[in-house]
Amino acid sequence: MNRSVCFWEGEYTSSFGYKDDEGKTISKEDHFVGLTAPQLTAEDYQRIMDRNWRRCGTHIYQPVNSINGCRMFAIRLNCMEFQPSRSQRKALDRLDAYCAGNWAPGVGFAPSCGGTPVRKKKGEKAGNRTGNVESSSLEDWSLVVELQQLICRCTREVLEQDEVAAQTFQRVAMDWPVKVILPAPGKAPKNQVVHLCSPSVLALCGLLRKHSSVREGLSFKDCNTIAALVADRLRDASEQLGFETVSVSKGFLNFTLCPELVAKWKEHVSSPDMEVDGGNVQSTPSVAGPSDTGSMSTSDGTPFGRHVFTMELTTSEVNTEKFDLFSAYQESIHDDGDKSVKSFDNFLCTSPLVSDESGPLKGYGTYHVEYRMDGRLFAVGVVDVLPGALSSVYTFYHPDFHFLRPGILSALKEIELVKDAMRTHPDCQFYYMGYYIHECPKMRYKGDYRPSYVLCSDTYTWHPLESAVEKMERRQSRFAGPEVPNPKDEEEIDLGKIAVLLGGRIPATVQMLKLNTPDTEEESRLKSFVHAVGKEAALSMFYYVIV
């Protein structure tokens, strides 16, 4: 029978560096207790994960939050209750659109490209909040693509004096949508002209204000000032596209369509894929696929290509393809290209988890989720399949595919794996995302997956993140009320029942341990081990002793 084997390392310290809300780098020395686990069953790992433990290779660690500057709380998502946010849905739509040939990097994108329609509020007519039609109905109109490219080019020209701002804008500008402004029902004649509106400049100003290099520049502090500069550069080029005027209002760029373009727009929105009701446009749900007719093209006529995306749950063994991907990721994202195959293997491939085919998906154990585009490996997610959850260990990807938002994409796909697992194993309904560290702004993204729950490190009970954050802000590590007991104070364990493994060979008892290790320090270490992992886990493990 498989049984966990753990060597107690005791307490140690480790340096942890992060940037605070103001962007200042802070280095702290945090305290942990650790185990080395040559062998660990999925059941035991699930038990200790629910006591705030995590693994890195065969090293298992638990932060001592009572004294740490950076407190680390286990965070998990209930996949049964999960509702993706708008940005998360957009990541899936982006993938669908790219594979269908309806979108390419560097071209404006809105959710309709892939097929998931923009959600509307309850009781609200689609596209009629203020007479606007969201870009979800327009993104496959070639004019909108050309307009968005034009806005980006002219804005970059305005920003050429500031390299940082220009680069920032170039990375994100194409995500900002273009809207159609329609006359409000009952307030204007039906034949009133249609306007296109882009909030790109308004969003740009928000970005610029975050950059100290342009914070003091008067021309970048006012949305209308920037919009006016961009509008001046746009007028000649936009007239060639068929726009009569370009105006500025509250940081927005407004383009008035000539009568010919109005007619083309009406023809576009009255296509079979669109429903027109009282001047409001609503996209019908559709997912672009190989059977769809034609692909979009860029302004120079170059067609967008179709692509094949695959994901597969594979073994966690090391190979050259994975290592090369990991090296590219470390060098680009973390500025660390000095990684050996051995460290990669120890970190992301070697696992103490015992494989067991009785579990969900391909069975309990550690796996790699391989993401490929046209056969090329572009991302890998390291996951542990456990009785009650899928635990995300690490994700790495090639920087060439940053446009697909692989961090968000991999998390969403792994959540889908949990839902697949639930079909045969209903108890496997959680997605563990490691630690939530409120003191580290870069780690707060884990709270974007809702509803998330964090673990109280005193009582080992789960609490909604929203309510726990309030206590984190007050530097509290206990989220449960005073009526909830501390398990460490309540658990009474007879050390005589703990199984001991002497020298890795001889199953023994605590009495035999005393005979072989007369030093009473080992018994004290055993007590620390039991209180750290909990009674249930301690009774199902071998406590490893070197003799």
C-alpha positions in Angstrom: 0.0 0.0 0.0 1.3 3.5 -0.9 2.0 5.7 2.0 3.5 9.2 2.3 7.1 9.5 3.5 8.1 12.9 5.0 11.3 14.2 6.5 10.8 17.1 8.9 13.1 20.0 8.1 11.8 22.4 10.8 11.8 26.2 10.6 13.9 28.2 8.2 13.9 31.7 6.7 13.8 32.8 3.0 14.1 36.2 1.4 11.0 37.4 -0.5 11.2 40.4 -2.8 8.2 42.3 -4.2 7.0 45.7 -5.4 4.5 47.6 -3.3 1.6 49.7 -4.6 4.0 52.6 -5.2 6.3 50.5 -7.3 9.1 50.4 -4.7 11.0 47.1 -4.4 10.8 45.7 -0.9 12.8 42.7 0.3 11.6 40.8 3.4 12.9 37.7 5.2 10.0 35.4 5.9 9.7 32.4 8.1 8.6 28.9 6.9 8.4 25.4 8.2 9.4 22.7 5.7 9.2 19.0 4.8 11.0 16.9 2.3 8.6 14.3 0.8 10.2 11.6 -1.3 6.7 10.1 -1.6 3.3 11.8 -1.0 -0.2 10.4 -1.7 -2.7 12.7 -3.3 -5.0 12.3 -0.2 -2.3 13.5 2.2 -1.3 16.4 0.0 -4.9 17.5 -0.1 -5.0 17.3 3.7 -2.0 19.5 4.3 -2.9 21.9 1.5 -6.0 22.6 3.5 -3.6 23.6 6.4 -1.8 26.2 4.2 1.0 23.9 2.8 2.3 24.1 -0.8 5.0 22.2 -2.7 7.9 23.1 -4.9 9.3 19.8 -6.3 9.7 17.5 -3.4 10.0 20.4 -0.9 6.8 21.1 1.0 6.5 24.4 2.9 4.1 26.4 5.1 4.5 30.1 5.9 4.5 31.2 9.5 2.0 34.0 9.0 2.0 35.1 12.7 5.5 36.7 12.2 5.9 37.2 8.5 5.9 40.5 6.8 4.4 39.0 3.6 1.6 36.8 4.8 0.6 34.0 2.4 -2.9 32.5 2.4 -4.0 29.5 0.3 -6.6 30.6 -2.2 -9.0 28.4 -4.1 -11.9 28.9 -6.5 -15.2 27.0 -6.4 -15.5 26.0 -10.0 -19.2 25.2 -9.6 -19.9 28.9 -8.8 -17.3 30.4 -11.2 -18.5 33.2 -13.5 -15.8 34.6 -15.8 -15.3 38.3 -15.8 -15.5 40.4 -19.0 -11.7 40.4 -19.4 -11.6 36.6 -18.9 -14.3 36.0 -21.5 -12.4 38.3 -23.8 -9.3 36.0 -23.5 -11.3 33.0 -24.7 -12.9 35.1 -27.5 -9.5 36.3 -28.6 -8.3 32.7 -28.9 -11.4 31.7 -30.9 -11.0 34.7 -33.2 -7.3 34.0 -33.8 -8.0 30.4 -34.6 -10.9 31.2 -36.9 -8.9 33.7 -38.9 -11.0 36.6 -37.8 -8.3 38.4 -35.9 -4.5 38.8 -35.8 -2.1 40.5 -33.4 -1.9 44.2 -34.0 -5.5 44.5 -35.2 -8.3 45.8 -33.0 -10.2 43.2 -31.1 -13.6 43.0 -29.4 -15.4 40.0 -28.0 -17.6 39.3 -31.0 -14.5 38.2 -33.1 -14.6 34.9 -31.2 -18.2 34.5 -30.7 -19.1 35.2 -27.0 -21.4 38.2 -27.1 -21.0 41.1 -24.8 -23.3 40.5 -21.8 -25.9 43.1 -21.0 -27.4 44.1 -17.7 -30.7 42.5 -16.6 -33.7 44.3 -18.3 -31.4 46.3 -20.6 -31.7 46.3 -24.4 -28.6 45.4 -26.2 -26.6 48.4 -27.3 -29.0 51.1 -25.9 -27.5 52.4 -22.7 -27.1 55.9 -24.3 -27.8 55.2 -27.9 -24.5 53.3 -28.3 -23.9 50.1 -30.0 -20.9 48.1 -28.6 -18.1 47.2 -30.9 -19.3 43.5 -30.6 -21.4 44.2 -33.7 -18.7 46.0 -35.6 -15.5 44.2 -35.2 -15.8 42.2 -38.4 -16.4 45.4 -40.4 -13.2 46.2 -42.3 -13.7 49.9 -41.8 -13.4 49.6 -38.1 -10.2 47.6 -38.3 -8.7 50.3 -40.6 -9.9 53.0 -38.3 -8.4 51.4 -35.2 -5.1 51.0 -36.9 -5.2 54.6 -38.0 -5.9 55.8 -34.5 -3.0 53.8 -33.1 -0.6 55.0 -35.7 -1.5 58.7 -35.2 -1.4 58.4 -31.5 2.0 56.8 -31.5 3.2 59.8 -33.7 2.0 62.2 -31.0 3.7 60.2 -28.3 7.0 59.8 -30.2 8.7 62.2 -27.7 8.1 59.7 -24.9 9.4 56.2 -25.7 8.0 54.6 -22.5 4.5 55.9 -23.1 4.6 55.0 -26.8 5.6 51.4 -26.0 2.9 51.1 -23.3 0.3 52.4 -25.7 1.4 50.1 -28.5 1.0 47.0 -26.3 -2.6 47.7 -25.2 -4.2 50.2 -27.6 -5.7 47.6 -30.0 -7.9 46.2 -27.2 -9.9 49.4 -27.0 -13.1 49.2 -28.9 -14.8 51.5 -31.4 -18.4 52.2 -30.9 -21.3 53.4 -33.1 -23.3 56.3 -31.7 -26.9 56.1 -32.8 -29.6 58.7 -32.2 -31.5 58.0 -29.0 -35.0 56.6 -29.7 -37.6 59.3 -30.0 -35.1 62.2 -29.7 -33.9 62.4 -33.2 -35.0 61.8 -36.8 -34.5 58.2 -38.0 -32.3 59.5 -40.8 -29.8 61.2 -38.5 -26.2 60.5 -39.4 -24.3 57.7 -37.6 -21.1 58.4 -35.7 -18.2 56.2 -34.8 -16.5 56.8 -31.5 -13.2 55.6 -30.1 -12.4 55.9 -26.3 -8.7 55.1 -27.1 -7.4 58.5 -26.2 -9.4 58.6 -22.9 -7.9 55.2 -21.9 -4.5 56.3 -23.0 -4.5 59.3 -20.7 -5.2 57.0 -17.8 -2.1 55.0 -18.8 0.0 58.1 -19.2 -0.8 59.4 -15.7 0.8 56.2 -14.3 4.2 57.0 -15.9 6.3 59.5 -14.0 8.1 60.4 -17.3 5.0 62.2 -18.6 3.2 63.1 -15.4 4.5 66.6 -15.4 3.9 67.3 -19.1 1.0 69.6 -19.5 0.1 68.2 -22.9 -0.5 64.8 -21.5 -2.6 65.7 -18.5 -5.7 66.7 -20.2 -7.7 64.2 -22.3 -9.0 66.8 -24.7 -5.5 68.1 -25.3 -4.2 64.7 -26.4 -7.4 63.9 -28.3 -7.1 67.2 -30.2 -3.5 66.5 -31.2 -4.4 63.1 -32.4 -7.5 64.5 -34.2 -5.3 66.9 -36.1 -3.2 64.1 -37.5 -6.3 61.9 -38.2 -8.3 64.4 -40.3 -6.7 63.9 -43.7 -6.3 60.2 -43.4 -9.8 59.7 -42.0 -11.3 61.6 -44.9 -9.8 59.1 -47.3 -11.6 56.4 -45.4 -14.9 58.3 -45.9 -15.4 60.2 -42.7 -16.8 63.7 -43.0 -15.6 65.1 -39.7 -13.4 64.3 -36.7 -14.4 65.9 -33.4 -13.3 65.8 -29.8 -15.5 65.4 -26.8 -14.4 64.6 -23.2 -11.3 62.8 -24.5 -13.2 60.8 -27.1 -12.7 60.9 -30.8 -15.9 61.1 -32.8 -16.0 60.3 -36.5 -19.1 61.2 -38.6 -19.8 58.9 -41.4 -20.5 60.2 -44.9 -23.9 59.0 -46.4 -22.2 56.3 -48.4 -20.6 54.8 -45.3 -23.9 55.0 -43.4 -25.5 52.9 -46.2 -22.7 50.3 -45.9 -23.0 50.2 -42.2 -26.7 49.6 -42.4 -26.0 46.8 -44.9 -23.5 45.3 -42.6 -25.7 45.3 -39.5 -28.6 43.9 -41.4 -26.6 40.8 -42.3 -28.0 37.4 -41.1 -25.7 37.4 -38.1 -27.2 40.6 -36.8 -30.6 41.5 -35.5 -31.7 45.2 -35.9 -34.4 46.4 -33.6 -35.3 50.1 -33.4 -31.9 51.2 -34.5 -30.1 49.0 -31.9 -27.8 46.2 -33.0 -27.4 42.9 -31.1 -25.0 40.2 -32.1 -26.4 36.6 -32.2 -24.2 34.1 -30.4 -21.9 32.4 -32.8 -18.5 30.8 -32.7 -16.3 31.2 -35.7 -14.9 27.9 -36.9 -13.5 26.1 -40.0 -16.9 26.1 -41.6 -17.3 29.9 -41.5 -17.0 31.6 -44.9 -13.9 33.6 -45.4 -11.4 35.2 -43.1 -10.8 38.8 -42.4 -7.9 40.7 -43.9 -5.7 43.6 -43.0 -5.8 47.0 -44.7 -3.3 45.9 -47.3 -5.4 42.9 -48.3 -3.3 40.2 -46.5 -5.7 37.6 -45.1 -5.7 36.5 -41.5 -4.6 32.9 -41.3 -6.6 30.2 -39.5 -4.8 28.3 -36.7 -5.3 25.1 -34.8 -5.2 25.2 -31.0 -4.8 22.1 -28.8 -4.4 21.3 -25.2 -3.4 18.0 -23.7 -2.8 16.6 -20.2 0.6 14.9 -20.4 3.2 13.4 -18.0 5.4 15.8 -16.1 8.7 14.4 -17.6 11.4 16.9 -18.7 12.3 17.2 -22.4 14.1 19.7 -24.6 11.0 21.3 -26.0 9.6 22.2 -22.5 13.0 23.3 -21.2 13.6 25.6 -24.2 10.1 27.2 -23.6 10.9 27.6 -19.9 14.2 29.2 -20.6 12.6 31.7 -23.1 10.0 32.5 -20.5 12.5 33.1 -17.6 14.7 35.3 -19.8 11.8 37.4 -21.1 9.5 37.7 -18.1 11.8 37.3 -15.1 15.1 38.4 -16.8 16.7 35.2 -15.7 18.1 33.0 -18.4 20.5 31.1 -16.3 18.5 28.0 -15.6 19.8 24.5 -15.9 17.9 21.4 -17.0 18.5 20.0 -13.6 16.9 22.9 -11.8 14.0 22.9 -14.2 13.5 19.2 -13.6 13.6 19.6 -9.8 11.3 22.6 -9.9 8.6 21.7 -12.4 8.9 18.1 -13.4 9.9 16.0 -10.4 7.0 15.4 -8.0 6.5 13.4 -4.8 2.9 12.6 -5.7 2.0 9.0 -6.1 0.2 8.2 -9.3 -3.1 6.6 -9.0 -5.4 5.9 -12.0 -8.5 5.8 -9.7 -8.5 9.6 -9.6 -10.2 12.0 -12.1 -9.0 12.9 -15.5 -5.9 10.7 -16.0 -5.7 9.8 -12.3 -4.1 11.4 -9.3 -0.6 12.8 -9.6 1.4 15.6 -11.3 0.8 16.5 -15.0 1.8 19.1 -17.6 -1.0 20.8 -19.5 0.5 21.4 -22.9 -0.9 24.3 -25.0 0.0 24.2 -28.7 -0.8 26.4 -31.6 -0.3 24.8 -35.0 1.7 22.1 -33.3 4.1 24.5 -31.6 4.3 24.3 -27.8 3.6 27.9 -26.6 2.6 27.3 -22.9 2.8 24.7 -20.2 0.8 24.6 -17.0 2.1 22.3 -14.2 -0.9 20.9 -12.2 -1.5 18.4 -9.4 -4.7 16.3 -9.7 -6.0 15.7 -6.2 -9.2 14.2 -4.7 -10.9 17.5 -4.2 -9.2 19.8 -6.5 -6.8 20.7 -9.4 -3.9 22.5 -7.9 -2.0 24.9 -10.2 1.8 24.7 -9.5 3.2 27.0 -12.2 2.6 28.3 -15.7 5.2 29.3 -18.2 4.8 30.4 -21.9 6.7 31.8 -24.8 6.7 35.6 -25.0 5.8 35.4 -28.7 2.3 34.4 -27.6 1.8 37.1 -25.1 -1.0 38.5 -27.3 -3.2 35.5 -26.3 -3.0 36.4 -22.6 -1.7 32.8 -21.8 -1.7 33.4 -18.1 -5.5 34.1 -18.1 -6.1 31.5 -20.8 -4.3 28.7 -19.0 -6.2 29.4 -15.8 -9.6 29.3 -17.6 -8.7 26.1 -19.4 -7.6 24.4 -16.2 -10.9 25.5 -14.6 -12.5 23.7 -17.5 -10.5 20.6 -16.6 -11.9 20.7 -13.1 -15.4 20.8 -14.5 -14.6 17.8 -16.7 -13.2 16.0 -13.6 -16.5 16.6 -11.7 -18.4 14.5 -14.2 -16.8 11.3 -12.7 -15.6 12.7 -9.4 -18.2 15.2 -8.0 -16.0 16.1 -5.0 -13.3 17.4 -7.3 -14.7 20.9 -7.6 -12.0 23.4 -6.5 -9.1 25.1 -8.4 -6.2 25.9 -6.1 -4.1 28.9 -7.2 -1.3 28.8 -4.7 -0.9 31.7 -2.2 -2.7 35.0 -2.2 -0.3 37.7 -0.9 -2.1 40.9 -0.3 1.2 42.8 0.4 2.4 42.0 -3.1 0.2 43.8 -5.8 1.4 41.4 -8.5 -0.2 38.4 -6.6 -3.6 40.0 -6.2 -4.7 38.9 -9.7 -5.7 35.6 -8.2 -8.6 37.3 -6.6 -9.9 38.1 -10.1 -11.3 34.6 -10.3 -14.5 34.6 -8.4 -15.8 33.5 -6.1 -12.4 32.9 -4.4 -11.9 31.8 -0.9 -8.8 32.2 1.3 -7.6 30.0 4.2 -7.4 31.3 7.7 -3.9 30.3 8.8 -5.0 30.1 12.5 -8.2 28.0 12.2 -7.7 26.4 8.7 -11.2 27.5 7.7 -12.1 29.0 4.3 -13.5 32.5 3.9 -14.7 34.7 1.0 -11.8 36.8 -0.2 -13.8 40.0 -0.2 -14.4 39.8 3.5 -10.9 38.5 4.3 -9.2 41.4 2.4 -10.6 43.9 4.9 -8.8 42.1 7.7 -5.6 41.8 5.6 -5.6 45.5 5.3 -5.6 45.7 9.1 -2.6 43.2 9.2 -4.8 40.5 10.6 -4.2 36.8 9.7 -7.2 35.4 11.5 -10.4 35.5 9.4 -12.7 33.3 11.5 -14.6 34.5 14.5 -13.6 33.9 18.2 -15.9 31.0 18.4 -13.8 28.9 16.0 -11.1 27.0 17.8 -7.5 26.7 16.8 -6.9 23.1 15.7 -3.4 23.2 17.0 -4.8 23.8 20.5 -7.5 21.2 20.2 -5.7 18.2 18.6 -4.5 15.6 21.0 -2.3 13.1 19.4 -0.7 10.0 20.9 2.8 10.0 19.5 2.9 6.3 20.0 0.6 5.9 17.1 2.9 7.7 14.6 4.6 5.4 12.2 8.4 6.0 11.9 10.7 5.0 9.1 14.2 4.5 10.3 16.9 5.1 7.7 14.4 4.8 5.0 14.1 1.0 5.5 12.6 -0.1 8.8 9.0 0.8 9.8 9.2 1.4 13.5 7.4 2.9 16.4 8.2 5.9 18.6 9.5 3.5 21.2 12.0 2.1 18.7 12.8 5.7 17.7 13.9 6.4 21.3 16.1 3.4 21.3 17.8 4.3 18.1 18.0 8.0 18.7 18.6 8.6 22.4 18.7 12.4 21.8 15.3 13.7 23.0 15.5 16.5 20.3 14.1 14.0 17.7 11.0 13.5 19.8 10.5 17.3 20.0 10.8 17.5 16.2 8.2 14.8 15.9 5.8 16.8 18.0 6.4 19.8 15.8 5.8 17.7 12.7 2.4 16.4 14.0 1.1 19.8 14.9 2.1 21.3 11.6 0.5 18.6 9.3 -2.4 17.8 11.5 -3.6 14.6 13.2 -5.2 13.0 10.2 -2.2 13.4 7.9 0.3 12.5 10.6 -1.4 9.2 11.2 -1.3 8.2 7.5 2.4 9.2 6.9 5.7 7.7 7.7 7.9 10.1 9.7 11.3 9.6 8.1 14.3 9.6 10.4 18.0 9.4 9.3 20.0 7.0 11.5 
